[in-house]
Amino acid sequence: MTPIALAVACLFVITLGYGAMCAAAPFGPCRKCRGFGFEMKTDRKGQLKRGKNCHRCKATGRRIRIGRWIFNRAQRLYREGTR
């Protein structure tokens, strides 16, 4: 196999794996709060305590994956175009 064909095959496998992951688990942990749904703060003693709710994920701790977001948009565009 040539190096280009090998690279294309690897990218194809990675893309299929990511697509399968988006289909199986469309939501991932929020990047800002790391899936907690709130910010972690420390008090004066240095002990962790709960902070404010995360505004990015609206305190759910989950975000929609980019691949699933693209799939939802394409599906909505197709559905609206064939009415």
PDB file with one MODEL, atoms N, CA, C and O in Angstrom:
MODEL        1
ATOM      1  N   MET A   1       0.838  -1.189   0.000  1.00  0.00           N
ATOM      2  CA  MET A   1       0.000   0.000   0.000  1.00  0.00           C
ATOM      3  C   MET A   1       0.877   1.244   0.000  1.00  0.00           C
ATOM      4  O   MET A   1       1.930   1.278   0.637  1.00  0.00           O
ATOM      5  N   THR A   2       0.439   2.238  -0.706  1.00  0.00           N
ATOM      6  CA  THR A   2       1.178   3.492  -0.721  1.00  0.00           C
ATOM      7  C   THR A   2       0.867   4.278   0.550  1.00  0.00           C
ATOM      8  O   THR A   2      -0.163   4.054   1.185  1.00  0.00           O
ATOM      9  N   PRO A   3       1.740   5.179   0.913  1.00  0.00           N
ATOM     10  CA  PRO A   3       1.504   5.965   2.134  1.00  0.00           C
ATOM     11  C   PRO A   3       0.234   6.814   2.055  1.00  0.00           C
ATOM     12  O   PRO A   3      -0.428   7.023   3.072  1.00  0.00           O
ATOM     13  N   ILE A   4      -0.112   7.302   0.871  1.00  0.00           N
ATOM     14  CA  ILE A   4      -1.315   8.134   0.731  1.00  0.00           C
ATOM     15  C   ILE A   4      -2.560   7.279   0.940  1.00  0.00           C
ATOM     16  O   ILE A   4      -3.499   7.703   1.613  1.00  0.00           O
ATOM     17  N   ALA A   5      -2.569   6.087   0.372  1.00  0.00           N
ATOM     18  CA  ALA A   5      -3.716   5.198   0.540  1.00  0.00           C
ATOM     19  C   ALA A   5      -3.863   4.780   2.002  1.00  0.00           C
ATOM     20  O   ALA A   5      -4.976   4.659   2.514  1.00  0.00           O
ATOM     21  N   LEU A   6      -2.744   4.566   2.658  1.00  0.00           N
ATOM     22  CA  LEU A   6      -2.781   4.210   4.076  1.00  0.00           C
ATOM     23  C   LEU A   6      -3.337   5.364   4.912  1.00  0.00           C
ATOM     24  O   LEU A   6      -4.126   5.143   5.831  1.00  0.00           O
ATOM     25  N   ALA A   7      -2.927   6.591   4.595  1.00  0.00           N
ATOM     26  CA  ALA A   7      -3.423   7.760   5.321  1.00  0.00           C
ATOM     27  C   ALA A   7      -4.919   7.942   5.095  1.00  0.00           C
ATOM     28  O   ALA A   7      -5.654   8.257   6.031  1.00  0.00           O
ATOM     29  N   VAL A   8      -5.373   7.747   3.864  1.00  0.00           N
ATOM     30  CA  VAL A   8      -6.802   7.870   3.562  1.00  0.00           C
ATOM     31  C   VAL A   8      -7.586   6.789   4.295  1.00  0.00           C
ATOM     32  O   VAL A   8      -8.666   7.060   4.820  1.00  0.00           O
ATOM     33  N   ALA A   9      -7.064   5.581   4.336  1.00  0.00           N
ATOM     34  CA  ALA A   9      -7.734   4.490   5.041  1.00  0.00           C
ATOM     35  C   ALA A   9      -7.826   4.789   6.543  1.00  0.00           C
ATOM     36  O   ALA A   9      -8.858   4.536   7.165  1.00  0.00           O
ATOM     37  N   CYS A  10      -6.758   5.322   7.117  1.00  0.00           N
ATOM     38  CA  CYS A  10      -6.770   5.671   8.547  1.00  0.00           C
ATOM     39  C   CYS A  10      -7.791   6.762   8.831  1.00  0.00           C
ATOM     40  O   CYS A  10      -8.527   6.674   9.814  1.00  0.00           O
ATOM     41  N   LEU A  11      -7.847   7.794   7.985  1.00  0.00           N
ATOM     42  CA  LEU A  11      -8.826   8.864   8.166  1.00  0.00           C
ATOM     43  C   LEU A  11     -10.252   8.337   8.022  1.00  0.00           C
ATOM     44  O   LEU A  11     -11.153   8.779   8.735  1.00  0.00           O
ATOM     45  N   PHE A  12     -10.456   7.407   7.113  1.00  0.00           N
ATOM     46  CA  PHE A  12     -11.772   6.812   6.928  1.00  0.00           C
ATOM     47  C   PHE A  12     -12.202   6.038   8.174  1.00  0.00           C
ATOM     48  O   PHE A  12     -13.356   6.126   8.592  1.00  0.00           O
ATOM     49  N   VAL A  13     -11.288   5.290   8.760  1.00  0.00           N
ATOM     50  CA  VAL A  13     -11.597   4.522   9.975  1.00  0.00           C
ATOM     51  C   VAL A  13     -11.880   5.459  11.147  1.00  0.00           C
ATOM     52  O   VAL A  13     -12.796   5.211  11.932  1.00  0.00           O
ATOM     53  N   ILE A  14     -11.107   6.525  11.267  1.00  0.00           N
ATOM     54  CA  ILE A  14     -11.326   7.498  12.343  1.00  0.00           C
ATOM     55  C   ILE A  14     -12.682   8.168  12.183  1.00  0.00           C
ATOM     56  O   ILE A  14     -13.404   8.355  13.163  1.00  0.00           O
ATOM     57  N   THR A  15     -13.034   8.533  10.949  1.00  0.00           N
ATOM     58  CA  THR A  15     -14.315   9.184  10.687  1.00  0.00           C
ATOM     59  C   THR A  15     -15.479   8.251  11.012  1.00  0.00           C
ATOM     60  O   THR A  15     -16.463   8.671  11.621  1.00  0.00           O
ATOM     61  N   LEU A  16     -15.368   6.992  10.609  1.00  0.00           N
ATOM     62  CA  LEU A  16     -16.427   6.033  10.931  1.00  0.00           C
ATOM     63  C   LEU A  16     -16.556   5.822  12.442  1.00  0.00           C
ATOM     64  O   LEU A  16     -17.664   5.699  12.964  1.00  0.00           O
ATOM     65  N   GLY A  17     -15.423   5.781  13.137  1.00  0.00           N
ATOM     66  CA  GLY A  17     -15.455   5.626  14.590  1.00  0.00           C
ATOM     67  C   GLY A  17     -16.107   6.810  15.282  1.00  0.00           C
ATOM     68  O   GLY A  17     -16.886   6.640  16.219  1.00  0.00           O
ATOM     69  N   TYR A  18     -15.783   8.018  14.814  1.00  0.00           N
ATOM     70  CA  TYR A  18     -16.387   9.218  15.406  1.00  0.00           C
ATOM     71  C   TYR A  18     -17.878   9.265  15.099  1.00  0.00           C
ATOM     72  O   TYR A  18     -18.676   9.654  15.952  1.00  0.00           O
ATOM     73  N   GLY A  19     -18.257   8.871  13.889  1.00  0.00           N
ATOM     74  CA  GLY A  19     -19.673   8.836  13.534  1.00  0.00           C
ATOM     75  C   GLY A  19     -20.440   7.851  14.393  1.00  0.00           C
ATOM     76  O   GLY A  19     -21.560   8.135  14.819  1.00  0.00           O
ATOM     77  N   ALA A  20     -19.845   6.691  14.651  1.00  0.00           N
ATOM     78  CA  ALA A  20     -20.489   5.707  15.511  1.00  0.00           C
ATOM     79  C   ALA A  20     -20.605   6.223  16.945  1.00  0.00           C
ATOM     80  O   ALA A  20     -21.608   5.979  17.615  1.00  0.00           O
ATOM     81  N   MET A  21     -19.586   6.931  17.410  1.00  0.00           N
ATOM     82  CA  MET A  21     -19.634   7.481  18.754  1.00  0.00           C
ATOM     83  C   MET A  21     -20.726   8.546  18.857  1.00  0.00           C
ATOM     84  O   MET A  21     -21.438   8.605  19.860  1.00  0.00           O
ATOM     85  N   CYS A  22     -20.866   9.390  17.827  1.00  0.00           N
ATOM     86  CA  CYS A  22     -21.908  10.421  17.835  1.00  0.00           C
ATOM     87  C   CYS A  22     -23.299   9.798  17.792  1.00  0.00           C
ATOM     88  O   CYS A  22     -24.240  10.340  18.369  1.00  0.00           O
ATOM     89  N   ALA A  23     -23.432   8.667  17.114  1.00  0.00           N
ATOM     90  CA  ALA A  23     -24.728   7.994  17.062  1.00  0.00           C
ATOM     91  C   ALA A  23     -25.046   7.318  18.397  1.00  0.00           C
ATOM     92  O   ALA A  23     -26.193   7.343  18.843  1.00  0.00           O
ATOM     93  N   ALA A  24     -24.059   6.725  19.025  1.00  0.00           N
ATOM     94  CA  ALA A  24     -24.282   6.000  20.281  1.00  0.00           C
ATOM     95  C   ALA A  24     -24.406   6.949  21.475  1.00  0.00           C
ATOM     96  O   ALA A  24     -25.250   6.740  22.346  1.00  0.00           O
ATOM     97  N   ALA A  25     -23.575   7.982  21.520  1.00  0.00           N
ATOM     98  CA  ALA A  25     -23.582   8.927  22.639  1.00  0.00           C
ATOM     99  C   ALA A  25     -23.516  10.345  22.085  1.00  0.00           C
ATOM    100  O   ALA A  25     -22.429  10.911  21.972  1.00  0.00           O
ATOM    101  N   PRO A  26     -24.677  10.935  21.731  1.00  0.00           N
ATOM    102  CA  PRO A  26     -24.659  12.248  21.081  1.00  0.00           C
ATOM    103  C   PRO A  26     -24.223  13.391  21.994  1.00  0.00           C
ATOM    104  O   PRO A  26     -23.883  14.468  21.506  1.00  0.00           O
ATOM    105  N   PHE A  27     -24.225  13.180  23.290  1.00  0.00           N
ATOM    106  CA  PHE A  27     -23.820  14.233  24.211  1.00  0.00           C
ATOM    107  C   PHE A  27     -22.518  13.862  24.905  1.00  0.00           C
ATOM    108  O   PHE A  27     -22.314  12.712  25.292  1.00  0.00           O
ATOM    109  N   GLY A  28     -21.643  14.843  25.059  1.00  0.00           N
ATOM    110  CA  GLY A  28     -20.385  14.665  25.758  1.00  0.00           C
ATOM    111  C   GLY A  28     -20.336  15.607  26.954  1.00  0.00           C
ATOM    112  O   GLY A  28     -21.228  16.441  27.107  1.00  0.00           O
ATOM    113  N   PRO A  29     -19.329  15.500  27.798  1.00  0.00           N
ATOM    114  CA  PRO A  29     -19.238  16.393  28.945  1.00  0.00           C
ATOM    115  C   PRO A  29     -18.920  17.820  28.521  1.00  0.00           C
ATOM    116  O   PRO A  29     -18.203  18.041  27.545  1.00  0.00           O
ATOM    117  N   CYS A  30     -19.448  18.770  29.247  1.00  0.00           N
ATOM    118  CA  CYS A  30     -19.201  20.188  28.972  1.00  0.00           C
ATOM    119  C   CYS A  30     -17.714  20.475  29.183  1.00  0.00           C
ATOM    120  O   CYS A  30     -17.107  19.968  30.127  1.00  0.00           O
ATOM    121  N   ARG A  31     -17.141  21.279  28.311  1.00  0.00           N
ATOM    122  CA  ARG A  31     -15.707  21.575  28.411  1.00  0.00           C
ATOM    123  C   ARG A  31     -15.392  22.580  29.510  1.00  0.00           C
ATOM    124  O   ARG A  31     -14.289  22.581  30.058  1.00  0.00           O
ATOM    125  N   LYS A  32     -16.348  23.426  29.830  1.00  0.00           N
ATOM    126  CA  LYS A  32     -16.090  24.457  30.828  1.00  0.00           C
ATOM    127  C   LYS A  32     -16.162  23.911  32.258  1.00  0.00           C
ATOM    128  O   LYS A  32     -15.281  24.177  33.076  1.00  0.00           O
ATOM    129  N   CYS A  33     -17.217  23.148  32.550  1.00  0.00           N
ATOM    130  CA  CYS A  33     -17.396  22.641  33.916  1.00  0.00           C
ATOM    131  C   CYS A  33     -16.964  21.186  34.053  1.00  0.00           C
ATOM    132  O   CYS A  33     -17.086  20.605  35.132  1.00  0.00           O
ATOM    133  N   ARG A  34     -16.455  20.585  32.963  1.00  0.00           N
ATOM    134  CA  ARG A  34     -15.980  19.202  32.936  1.00  0.00           C
ATOM    135  C   ARG A  34     -17.053  18.197  33.343  1.00  0.00           C
ATOM    136  O   ARG A  34     -16.746  17.158  33.928  1.00  0.00           O
ATOM    137  N   GLY A  35     -18.322  18.512  33.029  1.00  0.00           N
ATOM    138  CA  GLY A  35     -19.412  17.576  33.268  1.00  0.00           C
ATOM    139  C   GLY A  35     -20.077  17.697  34.623  1.00  0.00           C
ATOM    140  O   GLY A  35     -21.025  16.962  34.900  1.00  0.00           O
ATOM    141  N   PHE A  36     -19.614  18.602  35.483  1.00  0.00           N
ATOM    142  CA  PHE A  36     -20.231  18.758  36.797  1.00  0.00           C
ATOM    143  C   PHE A  36     -21.543  19.527  36.723  1.00  0.00           C
ATOM    144  O   PHE A  36     -22.475  19.222  37.468  1.00  0.00           O
ATOM    145  N   GLY A  37     -21.636  20.513  35.846  1.00  0.00           N
ATOM    146  CA  GLY A  37     -22.816  21.366  35.758  1.00  0.00           C
ATOM    147  C   GLY A  37     -22.664  22.628  36.582  1.00  0.00           C
ATOM    148  O   GLY A  37     -23.531  23.502  36.564  1.00  0.00           O
ATOM    149  N   PHE A  38     -21.573  22.719  37.295  1.00  0.00           N
ATOM    150  CA  PHE A  38     -21.294  23.903  38.093  1.00  0.00           C
ATOM    151  C   PHE A  38     -19.791  24.084  38.211  1.00  0.00           C
ATOM    152  O   PHE A  38     -19.013  23.165  37.957  1.00  0.00           O
ATOM    153  N   GLU A  39     -19.407  25.273  38.594  1.00  0.00           N
ATOM    154  CA  GLU A  39     -17.998  25.609  38.755  1.00  0.00           C
ATOM    155  C   GLU A  39     -17.533  25.181  40.148  1.00  0.00           C
ATOM    156  O   GLU A  39     -18.258  25.341  41.130  1.00  0.00           O
ATOM    157  N   MET A  40     -16.332  24.643  40.221  1.00  0.00           N
ATOM    158  CA  MET A  40     -15.779  24.274  41.522  1.00  0.00           C
ATOM    159  C   MET A  40     -14.944  25.440  42.053  1.00  0.00           C
ATOM    160  O   MET A  40     -14.114  25.991  41.331  1.00  0.00           O
ATOM    161  N   LYS A  41     -15.163  25.811  43.305  1.00  0.00           N
ATOM    162  CA  LYS A  41     -14.414  26.889  43.946  1.00  0.00           C
ATOM    163  C   LYS A  41     -13.772  26.350  45.218  1.00  0.00           C
ATOM    164  O   LYS A  41     -14.131  25.280  45.708  1.00  0.00           O
ATOM    165  N   THR A  42     -12.833  27.097  45.731  1.00  0.00           N
ATOM    166  CA  THR A  42     -12.238  26.745  47.020  1.00  0.00           C
ATOM    167  C   THR A  42     -12.572  27.833  48.025  1.00  0.00           C
ATOM    168  O   THR A  42     -12.620  29.015  47.683  1.00  0.00           O
ATOM    169  N   ASP A  43     -12.805  27.425  49.273  1.00  0.00           N
ATOM    170  CA  ASP A  43     -13.042  28.420  50.307  1.00  0.00           C
ATOM    171  C   ASP A  43     -11.709  28.879  50.899  1.00  0.00           C
ATOM    172  O   ASP A  43     -10.652  28.532  50.371  1.00  0.00           O
ATOM    173  N   ARG A  44     -11.739  29.622  51.941  1.00  0.00           N
ATOM    174  CA  ARG A  44     -10.498  30.172  52.519  1.00  0.00           C
ATOM    175  C   ARG A  44      -9.578  29.083  53.060  1.00  0.00           C
ATOM    176  O   ARG A  44      -8.361  29.263  53.108  1.00  0.00           O
ATOM    177  N   LYS A  45     -10.154  27.960  53.464  1.00  0.00           N
ATOM    178  CA  LYS A  45      -9.358  26.853  53.991  1.00  0.00           C
ATOM    179  C   LYS A  45      -8.747  26.005  52.881  1.00  0.00           C
ATOM    180  O   LYS A  45      -7.920  25.134  53.152  1.00  0.00           O
ATOM    181  N   GLY A  46      -9.149  26.252  51.623  1.00  0.00           N
ATOM    182  CA  GLY A  46      -8.633  25.485  50.510  1.00  0.00           C
ATOM    183  C   GLY A  46      -9.463  24.260  50.176  1.00  0.00           C
ATOM    184  O   GLY A  46      -9.065  23.445  49.343  1.00  0.00           O
ATOM    185  N   GLN A  47     -10.616  24.123  50.823  1.00  0.00           N
ATOM    186  CA  GLN A  47     -11.480  22.988  50.547  1.00  0.00           C
ATOM    187  C   GLN A  47     -12.384  23.310  49.359  1.00  0.00           C
ATOM    188  O   GLN A  47     -12.827  24.446  49.191  1.00  0.00           O
ATOM    189  N   LEU A  48     -12.647  22.298  48.544  1.00  0.00           N
ATOM    190  CA  LEU A  48     -13.503  22.501  47.381  1.00  0.00           C
ATOM    191  C   LEU A  48     -14.950  22.658  47.803  1.00  0.00           C
ATOM    192  O   LEU A  48     -15.420  21.995  48.727  1.00  0.00           O
ATOM    193  N   LYS A  49     -15.651  23.549  47.109  1.00  0.00           N
ATOM    194  CA  LYS A  49     -17.082  23.700  47.328  1.00  0.00           C
ATOM    195  C   LYS A  49     -17.751  24.040  46.010  1.00  0.00           C
ATOM    196  O   LYS A  49     -17.095  24.449  45.052  1.00  0.00           O
ATOM    197  N   ARG A  50     -19.036  23.869  45.973  1.00  0.00           N
ATOM    198  CA  ARG A  50     -19.791  24.110  44.763  1.00  0.00           C
ATOM    199  C   ARG A  50     -19.899  25.604  44.490  1.00  0.00           C
ATOM    200  O   ARG A  50     -20.159  26.402  45.391  1.00  0.00           O
ATOM    201  N   GLY A  51     -19.692  25.968  43.216  1.00  0.00           N
ATOM    202  CA  GLY A  51     -19.805  27.360  42.806  1.00  0.00           C
ATOM    203  C   GLY A  51     -21.096  27.603  42.057  1.00  0.00           C
ATOM    204  O   GLY A  51     -22.105  26.938  42.295  1.00  0.00           O
ATOM    205  N   LYS A  52     -21.052  28.570  41.142  1.00  0.00           N
ATOM    206  CA  LYS A  52     -22.238  28.925  40.364  1.00  0.00           C
ATOM    207  C   LYS A  52     -22.515  27.883  39.291  1.00  0.00           C
ATOM    208  O   LYS A  52     -21.622  27.136  38.891  1.00  0.00           O
ATOM    209  N   ASN A  53     -23.760  27.839  38.831  1.00  0.00           N
ATOM    210  CA  ASN A  53     -24.141  26.952  37.742  1.00  0.00           C
ATOM    211  C   ASN A  53     -23.418  27.362  36.462  1.00  0.00           C
ATOM    212  O   ASN A  53     -23.145  28.542  36.242  1.00  0.00           O
ATOM    213  N   CYS A  54     -23.115  26.388  35.633  1.00  0.00           N
ATOM    214  CA  CYS A  54     -22.428  26.636  34.367  1.00  0.00           C
ATOM    215  C   CYS A  54     -23.417  27.239  33.363  1.00  0.00           C
ATOM    216  O   CYS A  54     -24.500  26.696  33.144  1.00  0.00           O
ATOM    217  N   HIS A  55     -23.039  28.348  32.766  1.00  0.00           N
ATOM    218  CA  HIS A  55     -23.915  29.006  31.803  1.00  0.00           C
ATOM    219  C   HIS A  55     -23.822  28.368  30.421  1.00  0.00           C
ATOM    220  O   HIS A  55     -24.783  28.421  29.653  1.00  0.00           O
ATOM    221  N   ARG A  56     -22.693  27.773  30.097  1.00  0.00           N
ATOM    222  CA  ARG A  56     -22.507  27.185  28.771  1.00  0.00           C
ATOM    223  C   ARG A  56     -23.417  25.985  28.556  1.00  0.00           C
ATOM    224  O   ARG A  56     -24.022  25.852  27.493  1.00  0.00           O
ATOM    225  N   CYS A  57     -23.524  25.106  29.556  1.00  0.00           N
ATOM    226  CA  CYS A  57     -24.349  23.900  29.414  1.00  0.00           C
ATOM    227  C   CYS A  57     -25.673  24.021  30.151  1.00  0.00           C
ATOM    228  O   CYS A  57     -26.442  23.060  30.193  1.00  0.00           O
ATOM    229  N   LYS A  58     -25.952  25.167  30.726  1.00  0.00           N
ATOM    230  CA  LYS A  58     -27.185  25.417  31.489  1.00  0.00           C
ATOM    231  C   LYS A  58     -27.333  24.429  32.646  1.00  0.00           C
ATOM    232  O   LYS A  58     -28.429  23.940  32.917  1.00  0.00           O
ATOM    233  N   ALA A  59     -26.231  24.144  33.317  1.00  0.00           N
ATOM    234  CA  ALA A  59     -26.151  23.319  34.522  1.00  0.00           C
ATOM    235  C   ALA A  59     -26.517  21.859  34.278  1.00  0.00           C
ATOM    236  O   ALA A  59     -26.882  21.159  35.223  1.00  0.00           O
ATOM    237  N   THR A  60     -26.430  21.382  33.040  1.00  0.00           N
ATOM    238  CA  THR A  60     -26.689  19.969  32.772  1.00  0.00           C
ATOM    239  C   THR A  60     -25.407  19.156  32.802  1.00  0.00           C
ATOM    240  O   THR A  60     -25.436  17.959  33.085  1.00  0.00           O
ATOM    241  N   GLY A  61     -24.289  19.796  32.514  1.00  0.00           N
ATOM    242  CA  GLY A  61     -23.019  19.098  32.462  1.00  0.00           C
ATOM    243  C   GLY A  61     -22.778  18.423  31.125  1.00  0.00           C
ATOM    244  O   GLY A  61     -21.748  17.774  30.946  1.00  0.00           O
ATOM    245  N   ARG A  62     -23.706  18.558  30.177  1.00  0.00           N
ATOM    246  CA  ARG A  62     -23.599  17.904  28.884  1.00  0.00           C
ATOM    247  C   ARG A  62     -23.606  18.930  27.768  1.00  0.00           C
ATOM    248  O   ARG A  62     -24.171  20.015  27.910  1.00  0.00           O
ATOM    249  N   ARG A  63     -22.972  18.577  26.652  1.00  0.00           N
ATOM    250  CA  ARG A  63     -22.996  19.385  25.442  1.00  0.00           C
ATOM    251  C   ARG A  63     -23.186  18.459  24.262  1.00  0.00           C
ATOM    252  O   ARG A  63     -22.838  17.280  24.335  1.00  0.00           O
ATOM    253  N   ILE A  64     -23.732  18.973  23.177  1.00  0.00           N
ATOM    254  CA  ILE A  64     -23.929  18.143  21.998  1.00  0.00           C
ATOM    255  C   ILE A  64     -22.610  18.082  21.231  1.00  0.00           C
ATOM    256  O   ILE A  64     -21.929  19.097  21.090  1.00  0.00           O
ATOM    257  N   ARG A  65     -22.255  16.924  20.746  1.00  0.00           N
ATOM    258  CA  ARG A  65     -21.013  16.755  19.999  1.00  0.00           C
ATOM    259  C   ARG A  65     -21.122  17.442  18.636  1.00  0.00           C
ATOM    260  O   ARG A  65     -22.218  17.579  18.092  1.00  0.00           O
ATOM    261  N   ILE A  66     -19.994  17.869  18.093  1.00  0.00           N
ATOM    262  CA  ILE A  66     -19.976  18.602  16.830  1.00  0.00           C
ATOM    263  C   ILE A  66     -20.531  17.747  15.693  1.00  0.00           C
ATOM    264  O   ILE A  66     -21.306  18.237  14.872  1.00  0.00           O
ATOM    265  N   GLY A  67     -20.143  16.486  15.642  1.00  0.00           N
ATOM    266  CA  GLY A  67     -20.633  15.604  14.585  1.00  0.00           C
ATOM    267  C   GLY A  67     -22.134  15.415  14.648  1.00  0.00           C
ATOM    268  O   GLY A  67     -22.795  15.377  13.610  1.00  0.00           O
ATOM    269  N   ARG A  68     -22.682  15.296  15.847  1.00  0.00           N
ATOM    270  CA  ARG A  68     -24.124  15.141  15.998  1.00  0.00           C
ATOM    271  C   ARG A  68     -24.838  16.432  15.634  1.00  0.00           C
ATOM    272  O   ARG A  68     -25.928  16.393  15.063  1.00  0.00           O
ATOM    273  N   TRP A  69     -24.240  17.581  15.955  1.00  0.00           N
ATOM    274  CA  TRP A  69     -24.821  18.875  15.612  1.00  0.00           C
ATOM    275  C   TRP A  69     -24.911  19.026  14.100  1.00  0.00           C
ATOM    276  O   TRP A  69     -25.927  19.484  13.578  1.00  0.00           O
ATOM    277  N   ILE A  70     -23.840  18.637  13.391  1.00  0.00           N
ATOM    278  CA  ILE A  70     -23.832  18.702  11.923  1.00  0.00           C
ATOM    279  C   ILE A  70     -24.881  17.748  11.349  1.00  0.00           C
ATOM    280  O   ILE A  70     -25.596  18.109  10.415  1.00  0.00           O
ATOM    281  N   PHE A  71     -24.979  16.538  11.897  1.00  0.00           N
ATOM    282  CA  PHE A  71     -25.973  15.576  11.438  1.00  0.00           C
ATOM    283  C   PHE A  71     -27.390  16.115  11.645  1.00  0.00           C
ATOM    284  O   PHE A  71     -28.228  15.991  10.752  1.00  0.00           O
ATOM    285  N   ASN A  72     -27.669  16.708  12.806  1.00  0.00           N
ATOM    286  CA  ASN A  72     -28.996  17.260  13.076  1.00  0.00           C
ATOM    287  C   ASN A  72     -29.336  18.372  12.099  1.00  0.00           C
ATOM    288  O   ASN A  72     -30.463  18.442  11.609  1.00  0.00           O
ATOM    289  N   ARG A  73     -28.368  19.251  11.808  1.00  0.00           N
ATOM    290  CA  ARG A  73     -28.602  20.338  10.855  1.00  0.00           C
ATOM    291  C   ARG A  73     -28.879  19.813   9.458  1.00  0.00           C
ATOM    292  O   ARG A  73     -29.789  20.297   8.786  1.00  0.00           O
ATOM    293  N   ALA A  74     -28.108  18.827   9.012  1.00  0.00           N
ATOM    294  CA  ALA A  74     -28.304  18.258   7.679  1.00  0.00           C
ATOM    295  C   ALA A  74     -29.652  17.557   7.597  1.00  0.00           C
ATOM    296  O   ALA A  74     -30.347  17.670   6.588  1.00  0.00           O
ATOM    297  N   GLN A  75     -30.024  16.844   8.634  1.00  0.00           N
ATOM    298  CA  GLN A  75     -31.300  16.152   8.651  1.00  0.00           C
ATOM    299  C   GLN A  75     -32.460  17.145   8.621  1.00  0.00           C
ATOM    300  O   GLN A  75     -33.447  16.918   7.922  1.00  0.00           O
ATOM    301  N   ARG A  76     -32.354  18.237   9.366  1.00  0.00           N
ATOM    302  CA  ARG A  76     -33.396  19.256   9.382  1.00  0.00           C
ATOM    303  C   ARG A  76     -33.511  19.947   8.022  1.00  0.00           C
ATOM    304  O   ARG A  76     -34.616  20.219   7.555  1.00  0.00           O
ATOM    305  N   LEU A  77     -32.378  20.229   7.391  1.00  0.00           N
ATOM    306  CA  LEU A  77     -32.382  20.864   6.074  1.00  0.00           C
ATOM    307  C   LEU A  77     -33.018  19.946   5.036  1.00  0.00           C
ATOM    308  O   LEU A  77     -33.792  20.406   4.196  1.00  0.00           O
ATOM    309  N   TYR A  78     -32.705  18.664   5.083  1.00  0.00           N
ATOM    310  CA  TYR A  78     -33.301  17.703   4.161  1.00  0.00           C
ATOM    311  C   TYR A  78     -34.801  17.587   4.374  1.00  0.00           C
ATOM    312  O   TYR A  78     -35.572  17.555   3.415  1.00  0.00           O
ATOM    313  N   ARG A  79     -35.214  17.524   5.651  1.00  0.00           N
ATOM    314  CA  ARG A  79     -36.628  17.378   5.971  1.00  0.00           C
ATOM    315  C   ARG A  79     -37.425  18.608   5.507  1.00  0.00           C
ATOM    316  O   ARG A  79     -38.524  18.467   4.970  1.00  0.00           O
ATOM    317  N   GLU A  80     -36.872  19.813   5.715  1.00  0.00           N
ATOM    318  CA  GLU A  80     -37.570  21.035   5.300  1.00  0.00           C
ATOM    319  C   GLU A  80     -37.566  21.196   3.781  1.00  0.00           C
ATOM    320  O   GLU A  80     -38.476  21.810   3.224  1.00  0.00           O
ATOM    321  N   GLY A  81     -36.556  20.654   3.108  1.00  0.00           N
ATOM    322  CA  GLY A  81     -36.474  20.786   1.654  1.00  0.00           C
ATOM    323  C   GLY A  81     -37.357  19.826   0.901  1.00  0.00           C
ATOM    324  O   GLY A  81     -37.631  20.042  -0.279  1.00  0.00           O
ATOM    325  N   THR A  82     -37.817  18.759   1.554  1.00  0.00           N
ATOM    326  CA  THR A  82     -38.645  17.773   0.858  1.00  0.00           C
ATOM    327  C   THR A  82     -40.117  17.864   1.248  1.00  0.00           C
ATOM    328  O   THR A  82     -40.880  16.941   0.962  1.00  0.00           O
ATOM    329  N   ARG A  83     -40.527  18.928   1.877  1.00  0.00           N
ATOM    330  CA  ARG A  83     -41.943  19.084   2.252  1.00  0.00           C
ATOM    331  C   ARG A  83     -42.772  19.486   1.073  1.00  0.00           C
ATOM    332  O   ARG A  83     -43.983  19.663   1.201  1.00  0.00           O
TER     333      ARG A  83
ENDMDL
END
